[in-house]
């Protein structure tokens, strides 16, 4: 009983520490940290649910922060060794390497995706999960990120993005790529929805 209580206390302490890290990172640079606190479990599980476990290739997570979406991806059945985490913040990179030593953590700029991940072959990834604050960037820069992502994905593989907005971060281009959306995830604070982009087959 004491062991269970100790684990619960440790878990709560870790969550509070992550909240503090997030708030500090957001305060220092709100354009690179998309929220003042990590995403909630309902949102992270919904994002991970769009990954196709049997599709060959690695999973790229962009902007993992403290790893709450990472945790949901692993719970979905993806092994840490099958993941690449691309994070801009040096402190978050160190945290992710300690928590997930078998995961490939890359520090770099997601908006220069092909340069940052030059060793990843075109079409080699099975899916991309993004927590980037896309609405903090101009439309052209958002679309550029998606175009670079599509170079790494085969047709039909998902690029998964969440946002707090009514409209998609990047408008669909029929015949080239599509986007589907979830309903509002109301138990997340603030409420969010998930957008799934796929390059046309």
C-alpha positions as CSV (number, residue, x, y, z in Angstrom):
1,X,0.0,0.0,0.0
2,X,2.8,2.4,0.9
3,X,4.6,1.5,-2.4
4,X,1.4,2.4,-4.4
5,X,1.0,5.7,-2.5
6,X,4.6,6.5,-3.1
7,X,4.3,5.9,-6.8
8,X,1.2,8.1,-6.9
9,X,3.0,10.9,-5.1
10,X,6.0,10.5,-7.5
11,X,3.7,10.7,-10.5
12,X,2.0,13.8,-9.3
13,X,5.3,15.4,-8.5
14,X,6.6,14.6,-12.0
15,X,3.4,16.1,-13.6
16,X,3.8,19.3,-11.6
17,X,7.5,19.5,-12.6
18,X,6.5,19.2,-16.2
19,X,3.9,21.9,-15.8
20,X,6.6,24.2,-14.4
21,X,9.0,23.4,-17.2
22,X,6.3,24.1,-19.8
23,X,5.3,27.4,-18.2
24,X,8.9,28.5,-18.0
25,X,9.6,27.5,-21.6
26,X,6.4,29.3,-22.8
27,X,7.3,32.5,-20.9
28,X,10.8,32.5,-22.3
29,X,9.7,31.9,-25.9
30,X,6.0,31.7,-26.6
31,X,6.5,31.3,-30.4
32,X,8.3,27.9,-30.0
33,X,6.2,26.5,-27.1
34,X,2.6,26.0,-28.3
35,X,0.8,26.0,-24.9
36,X,1.3,27.0,-21.3
37,X,0.8,23.4,-20.2
38,X,1.2,19.9,-21.7
39,X,-1.8,18.4,-23.6
40,X,-4.2,16.3,-21.6
41,X,-4.6,12.5,-21.9
42,X,-7.8,12.6,-24.0
43,X,-6.1,14.8,-26.6
44,X,-2.9,12.8,-26.7
45,X,-4.7,9.5,-27.0
46,X,-6.8,10.8,-29.8
47,X,-3.7,12.0,-31.7
48,X,-2.0,8.6,-31.3
49,X,-5.1,6.7,-32.4
50,X,-4.6,7.9,-36.0
51,X,-1.2,6.1,-36.3
52,X,-1.2,2.9,-38.3
53,X,0.8,0.4,-36.2
54,X,1.3,-2.1,-39.1
55,X,2.5,0.5,-41.6
56,X,6.3,0.0,-42.1
57,X,8.6,2.8,-41.1
58,X,9.5,5.0,-38.2
59,X,7.2,7.5,-36.4
60,X,8.3,11.1,-36.2
61,X,7.1,13.3,-33.4
62,X,7.6,17.0,-33.8
63,X,7.6,19.3,-30.8
64,X,7.3,16.6,-28.1
65,X,8.0,18.9,-25.2
66,X,8.0,16.9,-22.0
67,X,6.7,13.8,-23.7
68,X,3.0,13.6,-23.0
69,X,2.1,12.7,-26.6
70,X,5.2,10.5,-26.7
71,X,3.7,8.5,-23.8
72,X,0.4,8.1,-25.7
73,X,2.2,6.9,-28.9
74,X,4.1,4.3,-26.9
75,X,0.8,3.2,-25.3
76,X,-0.6,2.8,-28.8
77,X,2.0,0.0,-29.3
78,X,4.9,1.9,-31.0
79,X,8.3,0.8,-29.6
80,X,10.6,3.7,-28.5
81,X,13.3,2.4,-30.9
82,X,10.8,3.0,-33.8
83,X,10.4,6.7,-32.9
84,X,12.2,9.9,-33.8
85,X,11.5,12.9,-31.6
86,X,12.4,16.3,-33.1
87,X,12.5,19.1,-30.4
88,X,13.8,22.6,-30.6
89,X,14.2,23.2,-26.8
90,X,17.5,21.9,-25.4
91,X,16.1,21.3,-21.9
92,X,13.2,19.3,-23.2
93,X,15.7,17.2,-25.4
94,X,17.6,16.3,-22.2
95,X,14.5,15.4,-20.4
96,X,13.3,13.1,-23.3
97,X,16.6,11.4,-23.5
98,X,16.5,10.6,-19.8
99,X,12.9,9.3,-19.9
100,X,13.1,7.4,-23.2
101,X,16.8,6.3,-23.7
102,X,15.9,4.0,-26.6
103,X,14.2,6.8,-28.6
104,X,16.1,8.9,-31.1
105,X,15.9,12.5,-29.9
106,X,17.0,15.2,-32.4
107,X,17.5,18.8,-31.4
108,X,16.6,21.0,-34.4
109,X,14.2,23.3,-36.2
110,X,11.1,21.6,-37.6
111,X,10.5,24.4,-40.1
112,X,13.8,23.2,-41.7
113,X,12.6,19.6,-41.6
114,X,14.4,18.2,-44.6
115,X,17.7,19.8,-43.6
116,X,17.3,18.8,-40.0
117,X,16.5,15.1,-40.9
118,X,18.7,14.9,-44.0
119,X,19.5,11.2,-43.2
120,X,15.8,10.2,-43.4
121,X,14.9,8.9,-46.9
122,X,11.9,10.3,-48.8
123,X,8.8,8.3,-48.0
124,X,10.5,6.4,-45.2
125,X,8.2,7.4,-42.3
126,X,5.0,5.7,-41.3
127,X,3.4,8.8,-39.7
128,X,4.2,12.2,-38.2
129,X,2.6,13.6,-35.0
130,X,3.0,17.3,-34.5
131,X,2.4,19.5,-31.5
132,X,3.9,22.6,-33.2
133,X,2.1,25.9,-32.6
134,X,1.5,26.4,-36.3
135,X,-0.8,29.4,-35.9
136,X,2.1,31.4,-34.6
137,X,3.7,31.3,-38.1
138,X,2.6,32.7,-41.4
139,X,0.5,30.5,-43.7
140,X,3.4,30.1,-46.2
141,X,5.6,28.8,-43.5
142,X,3.0,26.4,-42.2
143,X,2.4,25.0,-45.7
144,X,6.2,24.7,-46.2
145,X,6.4,22.5,-43.1
146,X,3.6,20.3,-44.4
147,X,5.2,20.0,-47.8
148,X,8.5,18.9,-46.2
149,X,6.6,16.4,-44.1
150,X,4.9,14.9,-47.1
151,X,8.3,14.3,-48.7
152,X,9.1,12.0,-45.7
153,X,5.7,10.2,-45.9
154,X,4.3,7.8,-48.5
155,X,0.9,8.7,-49.9
156,X,-1.9,8.0,-47.4
157,X,0.3,8.1,-44.3
158,X,-0.9,10.5,-41.7
159,X,0.4,13.9,-40.6
160,X,-1.4,14.5,-37.3
161,X,-1.7,18.0,-35.8
162,X,-3.8,19.5,-33.0
163,X,-4.9,23.0,-32.6
164,X,-7.4,25.1,-30.6
165,X,-8.8,26.9,-33.7
166,X,-12.0,26.5,-35.6
167,X,-10.2,26.4,-39.0
168,X,-7.5,24.0,-40.1
169,X,-3.9,25.2,-39.7
170,X,-3.3,24.5,-43.4
171,X,-6.2,24.6,-45.8
172,X,-6.7,21.4,-47.8
173,X,-5.8,21.3,-51.5
174,X,-8.1,18.8,-53.2
175,X,-6.3,16.4,-55.5
176,X,-3.0,17.0,-53.7
177,X,-3.8,16.5,-50.0
178,X,-6.8,16.1,-47.8
179,X,-7.6,16.9,-44.1
180,X,-10.0,15.3,-41.7
181,X,-10.9,16.7,-38.3
182,X,-12.1,15.3,-35.0
183,X,-14.8,16.9,-32.9
184,X,-13.8,19.1,-30.0
185,X,-12.0,17.4,-27.2
186,X,-13.7,19.2,-24.4
187,X,-11.8,17.6,-21.5
188,X,-8.6,19.2,-22.8
189,X,-7.8,22.7,-21.4
190,X,-8.3,24.6,-23.6
191,X,-10.6,22.4,-25.8
192,X,-8.8,21.3,-28.9
193,X,-9.3,19.2,-32.0
194,X,-7.1,17.0,-34.2
195,X,-6.4,17.5,-37.9
196,X,-5.1,14.6,-40.0
197,X,-3.5,15.4,-43.3
198,X,-2.8,12.8,-46.0
199,X,-1.1,13.2,-49.3
200,X,-3.2,11.9,-52.2
201,X,-2.5,8.4,-53.4
